[in-house]
């Protein structure tokens, strides 16, 4: 078979990597070796690999925002809490929740783990501090004393000293003794909520955040007030006007980790300059959240970087290979809404950014500094070989302005002449793009269409229809006669060919509006971004898909030949199986017809149909004409009979329950007991229970007859004795005692019973 023809048009793109959100602000935890982070991301927990700058795992929450996180000393377990007051214990090896409980009347604001790993302490919004046994999930200590929300909590660094420290928004710090279960110290030097607590390695010094003060833990006396430092980090330099929210000293001399209000993790390492001054060097940056993506452009000779304009005052530049933030371009005072690239006269690549602060800045990507800015202009002009300027106006028109009569150095005001004007769309125009050869311009509008115009006279070439929502971005392919459009409503990206003006591919990978679209010069990569704060990177896979289709076609031909060979060899069982696998219903019909003609229809058909799976049965049903209407009529009956069977099965459990209560069946296994004689005793066992001798089968009849006679005689004797006793009692009752007493008048007779 001939090899596949060379690819003439790049039409297939596959999403190979994504820059997703992993930190929404708030709680986070650092592993003991600094290898990974556990970050709160809404109601989820993201485990982030710091070296690879990628999400290692995602732990699903309980639909409530995560409020507190803590790691065990050996990094095996993760403790989390959410607004639902639920405390969870996660096994990071299996990524499963192994234990959960509710312990506070309000949200849990902080979690601390003891160095032994057996205890955790929780700080609640209900003004309480609780200590929990990790294995049992029960409360071991319960402390009350704060007058406000408990915001921070920490165990003493010395495992032999069972002390617990808690900070509250009542501006106090309390020290609790776990042995005496009492508060042993109260520190009230703050004038605002205590946000963080940290202990020195020797356990003698406590650092509390809020007023930059150090506290001696035993006497609770402020011993030092920090006024300056050898190295100072200014928050506005790193994240515009967004400040730092947390700082953690990393283990193994890895430096300092700072977290900003813009959901960035900044890693610093200490350095000493030549003059002997101490400073901090930023060596890694992790961006947890990008907000809305407004515009993007590829940078570099090999397009190894991607400049992303988000809903912020800075432009973030990402490394395409690792999708980690390499550096940021900070200088604007308002949101950056657009970004583009150009080549200077010296051959350097420049980045041009426009912001809502009515300024345009030009950046050198090698030095990463702004080399020019214009705060009085809202439109930046780029000139092409046609020496014209395209202007997009709010009246839904496109104008082409001639630059032929403009000198290079002029002092007076320039008056431009419009060469062409066209009412392009029925609604607002959102995007313009010029083809690589400057012969066409494409406009995307809110009227769901993209229009192609010939330059410089703006003659309509084609109207591209297919989107159901407004189009927010359009781009031309640098090498192919194609144009790509991104919709802002349906989240679709469409690829159009200029030869037939038809949509040849549609890509759907976003959950929100797609506002940004970047195309590599070699069209091997695409980048899309939108309101879902996700940047998707697409690679061209047209050649790979063509090769895969070629191999599938080749395999289908070989399998078809195998089918013909099976029919020739009269191996009808194998032939029927191959017809199913190759999805050839007509060939299957011919095989069944041939088997009916030769009269041997039972054995091969049964063998072939007995091994069919669910997918093959579904395909077989699809071959039946009118199967849809037939199934619509069968589904109600199937559901009704299934419900009836389900009720019958559930009713059988009532019988199991009754038999279990009667000790007829074993409740564990649901079967009869292994010794039925324990429930129903044999005749010999009954004799033994009555105190009678156990007899064998030979003497059983003799013993039974003699024993019955003895019982009969005993009963007769007992009845006779009973009658005699009753007779004697009646005789004694009928006898009368007569006494004769003398009397003057004669005898008097008295009778006594």
C-alpha positions in Angstrom: 0.0 0.0 0.0 1.2 3.5 -0.8 2.3 5.7 2.0 0.0 8.6 3.1 0.2 11.7 1.1 2.1 14.7 2.6 0.0 16.9 4.8 -1.2 20.0 2.9 -3.3 21.6 5.6 -2.9 21.7 9.3 -6.4 21.1 10.7 -6.1 18.8 13.7 -4.9 20.2 17.1 -4.9 18.4 20.4 -4.8 20.0 23.8 -1.6 18.7 25.4 -1.3 20.8 28.5 -3.3 23.3 30.5 -2.5 26.1 32.9 -5.2 25.6 35.6 -6.1 27.2 38.9 -4.6 25.5 42.0 -4.9 28.2 44.7 -7.8 30.5 45.3 -6.2 32.2 48.4 -6.4 31.4 52.1 -5.1 28.1 53.6 -2.0 26.3 52.3 0.6 23.9 53.8 4.2 23.1 52.9 5.8 19.7 53.1 8.7 19.0 55.5 11.1 18.8 52.6 9.5 21.6 50.5 8.8 19.2 47.6 5.1 19.9 47.4 2.3 22.2 48.5 -1.2 21.6 49.6 -3.4 24.5 48.5 -7.0 25.4 49.0 -8.8 25.9 45.7 -12.4 26.7 46.5 -13.9 23.5 47.9 -11.0 21.4 46.5 -7.5 20.7 47.7 -4.7 20.8 45.1 -1.4 19.0 45.8 1.2 20.9 43.8 4.7 19.6 42.9 7.0 22.6 43.4 9.8 21.3 41.2 7.6 20.5 38.2 5.2 23.4 38.8 2.3 21.1 38.2 -0.7 19.7 40.1 0.1 16.3 41.4 -3.4 15.4 42.8 -6.8 16.9 43.5 -8.8 16.1 46.6 -12.5 16.7 46.3 -14.1 18.5 49.2 -17.7 18.8 50.5 -18.9 21.7 48.4 -17.8 24.2 51.1 -14.7 26.4 50.9 -11.6 25.0 52.6 -10.5 27.2 55.5 -7.5 25.4 57.1 -4.8 22.9 56.1 -2.0 21.1 57.9 0.5 18.3 57.2 1.7 15.6 59.5 5.4 15.6 60.3 6.1 12.7 58.0 4.0 14.2 55.2 1.8 11.0 55.1 -1.4 12.6 56.2 -3.2 15.9 55.4 -5.6 17.5 57.7 -8.3 19.9 56.3 -11.3 21.8 57.5 -14.0 23.7 55.7 -16.9 26.1 56.3 -19.1 23.1 56.9 -17.1 22.6 60.2 -16.0 19.2 59.0 -12.5 18.1 59.9 -11.0 15.5 57.5 -7.9 13.3 57.6 -6.5 12.4 54.1 -4.0 9.6 53.3 -1.8 11.2 50.7 -0.5 7.8 49.5 -4.1 6.6 48.5 -5.5 10.1 48.1 -8.6 9.1 50.2 -10.3 10.5 53.2 -9.8 8.0 56.0 -11.5 9.9 58.8 -13.8 12.9 59.3 -15.8 14.5 62.2 -17.3 17.8 63.2 -15.9 19.5 66.3 -16.8 23.2 66.3 -20.0 25.3 66.3 -18.4 27.6 63.7 -15.9 27.3 60.8 -12.4 26.0 61.7 -9.9 28.9 61.1 -6.6 27.0 61.7 -5.1 23.6 62.2 -1.8 22.6 63.9 -0.3 19.1 64.1 1.9 18.0 67.0 5.4 16.8 66.3 4.4 13.2 67.3 1.6 13.2 64.7 -0.9 11.8 67.1 -2.6 15.1 68.1 -4.0 18.0 66.1 -5.3 21.3 67.5 -8.1 23.3 65.8 -8.9 27.0 66.2 -12.6 27.8 65.7 -14.7 30.9 65.0 -16.7 29.9 68.0 -13.9 31.3 70.3 -12.8 27.8 71.3 -9.6 25.7 70.9 -9.9 21.9 70.7 -7.2 19.2 70.7 -8.1 15.9 68.9 -6.7 12.4 68.9 -5.9 11.6 65.3 -6.5 7.9 65.4 -9.7 8.0 67.5 -11.1 11.2 66.2 -12.2 12.3 69.7 -11.6 15.5 71.6 -8.9 15.3 74.3 -8.8 19.0 75.4 -11.3 21.8 75.2 -10.2 25.3 75.9 -12.3 28.5 76.3 -11.0 31.9 77.1 -10.7 34.0 74.0 -13.2 36.8 73.5 -13.1 36.6 69.7 -12.5 34.3 66.8 -9.4 32.2 67.2 -7.3 33.0 64.1 -4.0 31.1 64.6 -2.7 28.1 66.5 0.6 26.4 67.1 2.1 23.6 69.2 5.3 24.2 71.2 8.4 23.2 69.2 9.7 21.0 72.1 7.7 17.7 72.0 8.4 17.2 75.7 6.6 20.4 76.6 2.9 19.9 76.1 2.1 23.6 75.4 -0.3 25.0 72.9 -0.4 28.6 71.7 -3.4 30.4 70.2 -4.0 33.9 68.8 -7.3 35.6 68.4 -8.8 38.7 66.9 -9.2 40.0 70.4 -5.5 41.0 70.1 -4.4 38.4 72.7 -2.2 35.3 72.6 -2.8 32.5 75.1 -0.6 29.6 76.2 -2.4 26.4 77.2 -0.9 23.6 79.2 -2.2 20.2 78.0 -1.2 18.5 81.2 -3.0 20.8 83.6 -5.6 21.8 81.0 -5.3 25.4 82.0 -4.2 28.7 80.5 -0.8 29.5 81.9 0.0 32.8 80.1 -1.8 35.6 78.3 0.0 38.1 76.1 -1.9 41.3 75.2 0.7 43.5 73.4 -1.2 43.6 70.1 -3.7 46.1 69.1 -5.2 44.2 66.1 -6.0 40.5 65.4 -3.1 38.1 65.6 -2.8 36.5 62.2 0.2 34.1 62.6 2.4 32.5 65.3 5.9 31.0 65.0 8.3 29.5 67.6 12.1 29.4 67.5 13.9 26.1 67.3 14.9 26.2 71.0 11.3 27.0 72.0 12.2 30.1 74.0 11.1 32.8 71.6 7.7 33.4 70.1 7.1 35.5 67.0 3.6 36.9 66.4 2.6 38.6 63.2 0.8 41.9 63.3 3.2 44.4 64.9 6.6 42.8 64.0 7.3 42.0 67.6 9.2 39.1 69.3 8.0 37.7 72.5 9.8 35.7 75.2 7.5 32.7 75.7 8.1 32.1 79.4 7.7 35.6 80.8 5.5 36.9 78.0 7.5 40.1 77.7 8.2 41.9 74.4 12.0 41.7 74.1 12.6 43.2 70.7 10.8 45.4 68.1 11.9 45.0 64.5 12.4 48.4 62.8 14.4 47.4 59.7 16.0 44.3 58.1 19.0 43.5 56.0 16.9 42.5 53.1 13.5 44.0 52.4 10.8 42.8 50.0 8.5 45.5 48.6 5.2 44.0 47.7 4.3 46.6 45.0 7.5 45.6 43.1 6.5 42.0 42.8 2.7 42.1 42.5 1.8 45.6 41.6 -0.3 47.0 44.4 -1.1 43.5 45.9 0.8 42.8 49.2 2.2 39.7 50.8 -0.1 37.6 53.0 2.2 34.8 54.3 5.9 33.9 54.6 7.4 30.5 55.4 11.0 29.5 55.9 11.7 26.5 53.7 13.7 23.5 55.1 17.2 22.4 53.9 18.4 26.0 53.2 15.9 26.4 50.4 15.2 30.0 51.3 12.0 31.8 51.9 8.5 31.2 50.5 6.2 34.3 50.3 2.5 34.2 49.3 0.9 37.3 47.7 -2.6 38.5 47.7 -2.6 37.8 43.9 -2.3 34.0 44.6 1.4 33.8 43.8 4.0 31.7 45.5 7.4 33.4 45.4 10.5 31.4 46.3 13.5 33.5 47.5 17.1 32.4 48.2 19.5 34.5 50.3 22.6 35.9 48.5 25.5 38.1 49.4 26.6 40.8 47.0 30.2 41.7 46.2 29.9 44.6 48.6 29.0 42.2 51.4 25.4 43.2 51.5 22.7 40.7 52.1 19.8 40.3 49.6 17.1 37.9 48.5 16.9 36.5 45.0 13.7 35.3 43.4 14.4 31.9 41.8 10.9 30.4 41.3 7.3 31.7 40.9 4.1 29.7 41.0 0.9 31.3 40.0 -2.2 29.8 41.6 -4.8 31.9 39.8 -4.8 33.9 36.6 -8.3 35.4 36.8 -9.8 36.1 33.3 -7.5 35.7 30.3 -7.8 38.8 28.0 -5.0 38.4 25.5 -2.0 36.2 24.7 1.1 36.1 22.4 4.0 33.7 21.8 7.5 35.1 22.5 11.0 34.1 21.5 12.6 32.7 18.4 11.4 29.2 19.2 8.2 30.4 20.8 9.3 29.0 24.1 7.4 31.7 26.1 3.8 32.8 26.2 2.8 36.3 27.4 -0.6 36.3 29.1 -2.6 39.5 29.8 -5.0 38.7 32.7 -7.4 40.8 34.6 -4.5 42.4 36.5 -2.0 45.3 36.1 0.8 43.0 35.0 1.6 40.7 32.1 2.7 37.2 33.1 5.2 35.3 30.9 5.0 31.5 31.1 7.5 28.9 30.0 5.7 26.8 27.4 7.6 23.6 28.3 6.8 23.5 32.0 3.8 26.0 32.0 5.5 27.7 34.9 5.6 31.5 35.3 9.1 32.7 34.2 8.7 36.4 35.0 6.2 39.2 35.0 6.1 42.6 33.3 5.0 45.1 35.9 4.5 48.8 35.3 0.9 49.5 34.4 -1.4 51.0 37.0 -4.6 49.5 35.6 -5.7 46.3 33.9 -3.7 45.3 30.8 -6.3 44.6 28.0 -4.1 43.8 25.0 -0.6 42.5 24.2 1.3 42.1 20.9 4.8 41.6 19.6 6.9 43.3 17.0 10.5 43.3 15.7 12.7 46.4 16.2 15.1 47.7 13.7 18.0 46.0 15.6 16.2 42.6 15.3 15.2 42.5 18.9 11.7 41.1 19.8 9.6 43.7 21.6 6.4 43.3 23.5 3.7 46.0 23.3 1.0 46.3 26.0 -2.0 48.5 26.3 -3.8 49.2 29.5 -6.9 50.8 30.9 -4.6 53.5 32.4 -4.5 55.0 28.9 -0.9 54.1 28.4 1.1 51.9 26.0 4.4 50.3 27.0 7.1 48.7 25.0 9.1 46.0 26.7 12.4 44.3 25.8 12.1 40.6 26.5 15.8 40.1 26.9 16.2 42.7 29.7 12.6 42.4 30.8 12.3 46.1 31.3 10.1 48.8 29.8 12.1 50.8 27.1 9.3 53.2 26.1 5.9 54.3 27.3 3.2 56.7 26.0 0.6 57.8 28.6 -1.2 60.2 26.3 -2.2 57.7 23.6 -4.9 55.1 23.4 -4.0 53.7 20.0 -0.7 52.1 19.0 0.1 52.1 15.2 2.0 49.4 13.4 3.0 49.8 9.8 3.0 47.1 7.2 4.3 46.9 3.6 1.1 48.5 2.3 2.0 51.6 4.4 -1.6 51.8 5.8 -3.1 51.9 9.2 -6.3 50.0 10.1 -8.6 51.7 12.6 -11.5 50.0 14.4 -14.2 52.4 15.5 -17.2 52.1 17.8 -19.6 52.9 15.0 -19.1 49.4 13.6 -16.9 50.6 10.7 -13.4 49.8 9.6 -11.2 52.5 8.1 -8.0 52.3 6.2 -5.7 55.4 6.5 -2.9 56.1 4.1 0.6 56.8 5.5 2.3 57.5 2.1 2.6 61.3 2.5 3.8 61.2 6.1 7.5 62.2 6.6 9.7 60.5 9.2 10.5 63.6 11.1 7.8 66.2 11.3 7.0 68.8 14.0 3.5 69.8 12.9 0.3 67.9 13.3 -0.3 65.1 10.8 -3.6 64.9 9.0 -4.3 61.4 7.6 -6.5 60.6 4.7 -8.9 57.6 4.7 -8.5 55.4 1.7 -11.4 53.1 2.4 -14.3 52.9 4.8 -16.8 50.0 5.2 -19.7 49.4 7.5 -18.5 45.9 8.4 -21.0 44.5 10.9 -24.4 44.9 12.4 -23.0 44.9 16.0 -19.8 45.9 17.7 -16.5 44.7 16.3 -14.3 43.0 18.8 -11.2 41.9 16.9 -9.1 42.5 13.8 -6.4 40.4 12.2 -4.2 41.0 9.1 -3.0 38.1 6.9 0.7 37.4 6.7 0.9 38.7 3.1 -1.1 41.9 4.0 -3.7 41.1 1.4 -6.7 40.3 3.7 -8.1 41.5 6.9 -10.5 39.5 9.1 -13.0 41.1 11.6 -14.9 39.4 14.4 -18.1 40.9 15.7 -20.9 40.5 18.2 -23.2 39.6 15.4 -21.8 36.0 15.5 -19.9 36.4 12.2 -16.4 36.9 11.0 -15.9 38.8 7.7 -12.9 38.7 5.3 -12.0 42.0 3.5 -9.4 42.6 0.7 -6.9 45.3 1.4 -6.5 48.2 0.9 -10.0 48.9 -0.7 -11.9 46.8 1.9 -13.9 44.7 -0.6 -15.9 41.9 1.0 -14.4 38.5 0.3 -16.4 36.1 2.5 -18.6 35.9 5.6 -17.9 33.1 8.0 -21.0 31.9 9.8 -21.2 29.2 12.4 -20.8 30.6 15.9 -23.8 31.0 18.1 -22.3 33.8 20.1 -20.2 36.8 19.5 -16.6 36.4 18.2 -13.9 37.9 20.4 -10.7 36.9 18.7 -9.5 36.1 15.1 -6.1 35.0 13.9 -4.6 34.0 10.5 -2.4 31.0 10.0 1.2 32.1 9.1 1.6 29.3 6.5 -1.8 27.9 5.5 -4.8 29.7 3.9 -6.8 29.4 7.1 -8.3 31.7 9.7 -9.1 30.8 13.3 -12.0 32.3 15.3 -12.7 32.1 19.0 -16.2 32.7 20.3 -16.9 34.4 23.6 -20.2 32.7 24.4 -20.3 29.1 23.3 -16.6 28.5 24.3 -15.7 27.1 20.8 -12.7 27.7 18.6 -13.3 27.1 14.9 -10.9 26.7 12.0 -11.9 28.0 8.6 -10.3 27.4 5.2 -10.1 30.3 2.8 -10.4 28.2 -0.2 -14.0 27.2 0.4 -14.9 29.5 3.4 -16.0 26.4 5.3 -15.4 25.4 8.9 -13.1 22.4 8.8 -12.6 21.8 12.6 -14.1 22.8 15.9 -12.3 22.6 19.3 -14.1 22.7 22.6 -12.0 22.6 25.8 -13.2 25.6 27.8 -16.1 26.0 30.3 -16.4 29.7 29.8 -16.1 32.4 27.2 -13.0 32.3 25.0 -11.5 35.8 24.8 -7.9 35.2 23.9 -6.3 33.3 21.0 -2.6 33.0 20.1 -1.1 31.3 17.0 2.5 30.2 16.7 4.4 31.3 13.6 4.9 27.7 12.6 1.3 26.9 13.5 2.6 23.9 15.5 1.1 25.5 18.7 -2.1 27.3 19.6 -3.0 28.9 22.9 -6.5 29.7 24.0 -7.8 31.4 27.2 -11.0 32.8 28.6 -13.1 33.6 31.6 -12.5 30.2 33.2 -9.0 31.3 34.0 -7.6 28.4 32.1 -4.9 28.5 29.4 -5.0 25.6 27.0 -2.0 24.8 24.8 -2.7 22.9 21.6 -0.2 21.1 19.4 -0.6 20.3 15.7 -1.4 16.5 15.3 -2.5 16.5 11.7 0.4 14.4 10.5 0.1 12.0 13.4 -3.7 11.6 12.9 -3.1 11.0 9.2 -0.6 8.3 10.0 -2.9 6.7 12.5 -5.7 6.7 10.0 -3.4 5.2 7.4 -2.5 2.4 9.8 -6.1 1.8 10.6 -7.0 1.6 7.0 -4.2 -0.8 6.4 -5.3 -3.0 9.3 -8.9 -3.0 8.1 -7.8 -4.2 4.6 -5.8 -7.1 6.2 -8.7 -8.0 8.5 -11.0 -7.9 5.4 -8.8 -10.3 3.6 -8.9 -12.6 6.7 -12.7 -12.5 6.6 -12.7 -13.5 2.9 -10.3 -16.4 3.7 -12.5 -17.6 6.6 -15.5 -17.6 4.2 -13.5 -19.6 1.6 -12.5 -22.1 4.3 -16.1 -22.5 5.5 -15.0 -21.2 8.9 -18.3 -19.5 9.5 -17.8 -18.9 13.2 -14.7 -16.9 12.6 -16.2 -15.1 9.7 -19.2 -14.0 11.7 -16.9 -12.7 14.5 -14.8 -10.8 12.0 -17.9 -9.3 10.4 -18.9 -8.0 13.8 -15.5 -6.6 14.5 -15.2 -4.9 11.1 -18.8 -3.5 11.4 -20.0 -5.0 8.1 -23.7 -5.7 8.5 -24.2 -6.6 4.8 -21.5 -9.2 5.0 -23.0 -10.5 8.1 -26.4 -10.8 6.4 -24.8 -12.7 3.5 -23.2 -15.1 6.0 -26.5 -15.8 7.7 -28.2 -16.2 4.3 -25.6 -18.7 3.2 -25.9 -20.7 6.4 -29.6 -20.9 5.9 -29.2 -22.1 2.4 -26.9 -25.0 3.4 -29.1 -25.9 6.4 -26.3 -25.6 9.0 -27.5 -22.6 11.0 -27.5 -23.5 14.6 -23.9 -24.3 15.6 -21.9 -21.5 14.0 -24.4 -18.8 14.9 -24.7 -19.9 18.5 -20.9 -20.0 18.9 -20.6 -16.5 17.4 -23.4 -14.9 19.3 -22.6 -16.5 22.7 -19.3 -14.6 22.9 -20.7 -11.2 22.1 -20.3 -8.4 24.6 -22.5 -5.4 25.4 -20.9 -3.2 22.7 -21.4 -5.9 20.0 -25.0 -6.4 21.1 -25.6 -2.7 20.8 -24.2 -2.6 17.3 -26.3 -5.6 16.4 -29.4 -3.8 17.6 -28.5 -0.7 15.6 -28.6 -2.8 12.4 -32.3 -3.5 13.0 -34.5 -1.2 11.0 -36.8 0.9 13.2 -35.1 -0.3 16.4 -35.5 3.2 17.9 -39.3 3.0 17.9 -39.2 -0.6 19.2 -36.9 0.3 22.1 -39.1 3.3 23.0 -42.0 0.9 23.5 -39.9 -1.6 25.4 -38.3 0.8 27.8 -41.5 1.5 29.9 -42.2 -2.2 30.3 -38.6 -2.9 31.2 -38.6 -0.2 33.8 -41.9 -1.4 35.3 -40.7 -5.1 35.5 -37.4 -4.0 36.9 -39.1 -2.1 39.6 -41.3 -5.1 40.4 -38.2 -7.4 40.6 -36.5 -4.8 42.8 -39.5 -4.8 45.2 -39.5 -8.6 45.4 -35.8 -8.7 46.1 -36.2 -6.1 48.9 -39.2 -8.0 50.4 -37.0 -11.1 50.7 -34.9 -9.3 53.3 -37.9 -9.3 55.6 -37.8 -13.1 55.6 -34.1 -13.1 56.3 -34.7 -10.7 59.2 -37.4 -13.0 60.8 -35.3 -16.1 60.4 -32.3 -14.4 61.9 -34.2 -13.3 64.9 -35.5 -16.9 65.3 -31.8 -18.1 65.1 -32.7 -20.3 62.2 -30.0 -18.7 59.9 -26.6 -17.3 60.7 -26.8 -13.4 60.6 -23.2 -13.2 59.4 -23.3 -15.6 56.5 -27.1 -15.8 55.9 -26.9 -19.6 55.9 -28.2 -22.4 58.1 -26.1 -23.1 61.2 -23.5 -25.8 61.0 -25.1 -27.9 63.8 -28.8 -28.1 63.3 -29.1 -30.4 66.3 -28.4 -27.4 68.5 -31.8 -26.0 67.4 -33.8 -29.3 67.1 -32.5 -32.0 69.5 -32.6 -35.7 68.6 -34.7 -38.2 70.6 -31.6 -39.6 72.4 -30.6 -36.0 73.4 -34.0 -35.4 74.8 -33.7 -38.5 76.9 -30.3 -37.4 78.2 -31.8 -34.0 79.1 -34.6 -35.8 81.1 -32.1 -37.8 83.0 -32.9 -41.1 81.2 -30.3 -43.5 80.0 -29.4 -43.3 76.3 -30.4 -46.5 74.6 -29.3 -48.1 71.4 -31.6 -49.1 68.6 -31.8 -52.8 69.7 -33.0 -52.2 73.3 -34.9 -49.1 72.6 -38.3 -50.9 72.1 -38.0 -53.0 75.3 -37.0 -50.0 77.3 -39.8 -48.0 76.0 -42.5 -50.6 76.8 -41.3 -51.2 80.4 -40.8 -47.5 81.0 -44.3 -46.8 79.8 -45.8 -49.5 82.2 -43.9 -48.0 85.1 -45.3 -44.6 84.3 -48.8 -46.0 84.1 -48.6 -47.8 87.4 -47.2 -44.8 89.1 -50.0 -42.6 87.8 -52.6 -45.1 89.0 -51.1 -45.3 92.5 -50.9 -41.5 92.7 -54.5 -41.2 91.8 -55.6 -43.8 94.4 -53.6 -42.1 97.1 -55.1 -38.8 96.2 -58.6 -40.2 96.5 -57.9 -41.7 99.9 -56.6 -38.4 101.2 -59.7 -36.6 100.0 -62.0 -39.4 101.6 -60.2 -39.1 104.9 -60.6 -35.4 104.9 -64.3 -35.6 104.2 -64.9 -38.2 107.0 -63.1 -36.0 109.6 -65.2 -33.1 108.6 -68.5 -35.0 109.1 -67.7 -36.2 112.7 -69.2 -34.1 115.6 -67.9 -33.7 119.1 -70.7 -34.0 121.7 -70.3 -32.9 125.3 -72.9 -33.3 128.1 -72.8 -30.7 130.8 -74.7 -30.9 134.1 -77.4 -28.3 134.7 -79.9 -27.6 137.5 -82.8 -28.1 135.3 -81.4 -31.2 133.7 -78.7 -32.0 131.2 -77.6 -29.5 128.5 -76.0 -30.9 125.3 -73.5 -28.8 123.4 -72.2 -29.7 120.0 -68.8 -28.7 118.7 -67.7 -29.1 115.2 
